[in-house]
Amino acid sequence: MSAFWQHMIVRTLAEYCRPRTEHEPTWRTAPKTALWAIISSLTKESITLNDQGHGDEPGKDMDGFLGRVVLGALLQYWSPNVAKKKGWRIVLVGIGWTLVETLAWWAFAVSRQEGLRERKQAKLGLKNLSYDTLKGPHDFRLVKLHPGNFDDPISCDIITTQLDRAPPFEALSYVWAQVPGHQTIICTQQYTISDPALSVPASVPATAIKSLQVNNNLFSALKNLRHGQNYRVLWIDQICINQGDIEESSQQIQIMRDIYSKAQCVLVWLGEPYEGSDDAMDFIPMLTSALQQLDAAPNTAQLLAGTDDIPSMTSPIWIALLRLFRRPWFGRTWTIQEVIKAQAAVVICGQKKTDWQELSACIDESQRMGGIFERYACLLPRSQLGQECSAYLQVPLISGFKRDMINSPDRVDFSTMLKAFENCGATNPRDKIFALFGFLPEEQRNRFETPDYRKPVEQVYIETADILIKQLGNLELLANAGLAIAGQTAGLPNIPSWVPDWTVPKAPGLTLQKHGFSMIHPAADPTKETAVYRASGDCSASVDDQTERTVLSLRGKLISKVANAGIKFPHVGPGASVASKSGQNEMRIHATKRWAKIEACYKLIANMSLPLYPTAPERLSAFLVCLVAGKGIFSQDANTDELATVFSFYKEYLDRWLAVQRRTWWRDHSLDAEFQAMAHEARYASSLIGDATDGRQFFVTEDGHMGLGPHGLKEGDQICIMYGLSVPFVIRYRESGLYSLLGECYVEGIMYGEAIQMKNLEETFISLA
């Protein structure tokens, strides 16, 4: 029986049994009920029942669920059985009744799907696979994929072997949950081999054939990767690791780096072909070759018109390529290790493939030419591109770390990797840590406990931060922690404020470690000349390692309290490109709003008593330096005369743009050449100010210092300097001598060790919880 007729029957029964209005006999309304059930069934089925194959997983289609409830309420309201004089009450009844009906229907659909699976397996005479136990620490499994045509059932053998005795194999890198749903494959047999010859048992008993459930994305990969005539030996985590055995999963993670290192090739599976991906895969080597021929980056006009070898912006190939680069694989945590440790890697999408080195070279050339992909991404409508692009951010990082692992594997810094890949996704939040363990030098890796998925996520994060900070001295980890960052979105509520919450995506720019504002040196050594700031001067870090694990105690100085929490600058995020008129206007609107905030900040300090800046020129100079976090345009340090000129020019530019907007708001305005030249120069001022202020809050301390801190700071919060860190931090007193960490900050006048020389400030241990 088809899904439509089953739904119609359910709907008819629901309509027949629903609450009735007064004097409404059910027998008289039966014909109308049946007719209305058919109409509603047809309508409902058209929206979500079998939408893109999601009918197999009804519980995952929340939009469809809500759509059914709303639609059901409307159908109930307009039903011929409804007494119109009680319409608003009927709507409420309709919502409630349709909610119950929809839940019942989905429960039926789920049980139906499970029943189909069981009947399919029973028809084949198969039972679910029961894994043989792995005995040794270096034992692991391989999949021997049987040859077959594209639409043939998938069948394989599962082989248990050891790392030093394994036959030649390839490893698959893919995304688990890219396509919802599951499929059944056949496991012919399990056996153990002790030599690379891949010898197999002479016969296979019928009782050895079992079934195994794999997700749809892996099923699709197996169909595309299977050879027509020969076996293919693969390592696939979903099949080769018993996912129901937590102890085995934890043990296999420890040798995963060795598995990927031993694989002859890593197969990067991006998914099935769609949205022009075949053309995009063919375009990658062509584009690489074209970009390598260029001596200088093309300007915006050339990008719009195209060149002899580079298609114009109007070509659909750019949308196809950018959509390919936004595939989920590029944004996952586990895929990092899988490529970095690989001897060789091939990127596969459907039946198309390209070498990883080719993909990396294409993106490297794009960046050399001024970030062509980023510029095209801004030129094209956002609605055409889908989710945030990851490839031209992740691929250079992965390739860079791969080179570092080859050239100096003992110098890999775990904190740097956590920061670089903090926004990569992971189905299990523990994998934000466990997936990167494979990069650690053995000496560092031995400090961490064996990955254990039975531990709560909070415990994993606390233990990781505790070892990185207290034992390895990676204090820069604190830049990613704090209540201000954790408060961006719902995360883990029960971790100390000094422990980063790696489940929370970090919006670019909410720490001062972006676009050259590297406030904490990677080596956590503020005494080095390359450090941008040196707030703690020559003082080395001092950690009290006798505290309990949830408390971090660092030696430092309490500087002053926040007297006025000031003005919040909104987080703008990645701006639109200046290459398009809509992008230009968007940037100017943001800049105009930012300027209004700047004027509000200056009015605030103009009416305050600031002993550190007794005259108006001194106050203005300090204010301008604070607004750019001490950075200059043409030099490392801010120059007040230069800044005054830049701010004056920037204000003139915004005023002129607003005047033009008022005159030509009714048509597509064209600005004169002089204004366009101003716009080009104003971009640098906008970038300088925006990098420092976006997502931050202006404040003034009790002793008269001006600063930029995290959103959420309040009057009474404490500014402190902790030894070994390059920047001050904002903390908030809790109780019993403990503080909560809010986040890092810029405070004009104490960024280069000045506060360390102040004799009136005593040293103390600052305890964070």
Sequence and secondary structure as in RCSB ss.txt:
>XXXX:A:sequence
MSAFWQHMIVRTLAEYCRPRTEHEPTWRTAPKTALWAIISSLTKESITLNDQGHGDEPGKDMDGFLGRVVLGALL
QYWSPNVAKKKGWRIVLVGIGWTLVETLAWWAFAVSRQEGLRERKQAKLGLKNLSYDTLKGPHDFRLVKLHPGNF
DDPISCDIITTQLDRAPPFEALSYVWAQVPGHQTIICTQQYTISDPALSVPASVPATAIKSLQVNNNLFSALKNL
RHGQNYRVLWIDQICINQGDIEESSQQIQIMRDIYSKAQCVLVWLGEPYEGSDDAMDFIPMLTSALQQLDAAPNT
AQLLAGTDDIPSMTSPIWIALLRLFRRPWFGRTWTIQEVIKAQAAVVICGQKKTDWQELSACIDESQRMGGIFER
YACLLPRSQLGQECSAYLQVPLISGFKRDMINSPDRVDFSTMLKAFENCGATNPRDKIFALFGFLPEEQRNRFET
PDYRKPVEQVYIETADILIKQLGNLELLANAGLAIAGQTAGLPNIPSWVPDWTVPKAPGLTLQKHGFSMIHPAAD
PTKETAVYRASGDCSASVDDQTERTVLSLRGKLISKVANAGIKFPHVGPGASVASKSGQNEMRIHATKRWAKIEA
CYKLIANMSLPLYPTAPERLSAFLVCLVAGKGIFSQDANTDELATVFSFYKEYLDRWLAVQRRTWWRDHSLDAEF
QAMAHEARYASSLIGDATDGRQFFVTEDGHMGLGPHGLKEGDQICIMYGLSVPFVIRYRESGLYSLLGECYVEGI
MYGEAIQMKNLEETFISLA
>XXXX:A:secstr
  HHHHHHHHHHHHHHHS   TT  TTTTHHHHHHHHHHHHHHHIIIIITGGGGGGSGGG HHHHHHHHHHHHHH
HHH TTS GGGHHHHHHHHHHHHHHHHHHHHHHHHHHHHHHHHHHHHHHT EE       STTEEEEEEE    T
TS  EEEEEEEEGGG  S EEEE  TTSS  EEEEEEEEEEE SSTT    S   GGG EEEEEEHHHHHHHHHH
  SSS EEEE HHHHS TT HHHHHHHHHHHHHHHHHSSEEEEEEES  TTHHHHHHHHHHHHHHHHT SS   H
HHHHH  SSS  TTSHHHHHHHHHTTSGGGGBSHHHHHHHT SSEEEEETTEEEEHHHHHHHHHHHHHTT HHHH
HHHHS GGGT S   HHHHHHHHHHHHHHHHH GGG  HHHHHHHTTT B SSTTHHHHTTGGGS HHHHTTS  
  TTS HHHHHHHHHHIIIIIT  GGGGGG SHHHHTTS   TTS TTS  TTS   TTSSS STT   S TTS 
TTSTT S  TTTT    B TTS TT EEEEEEEEEEEEE   B     S   TTSHHHHHHHHHHHHHHHHHHHH
HHHHHHTS  TT  SHHHHHHHHHHHHTTTB SSSSB  HHHHHHHHHHHHHHHHHHHHHHHHSTTS     HHH
HHHHHHHHHHHHHHHHHHTTEEEEEETTS EEEEETT  TT EEEEETT SS EEEEE STTEEEEEEE EETT 
TTSTGGG TTS EEEEEE 
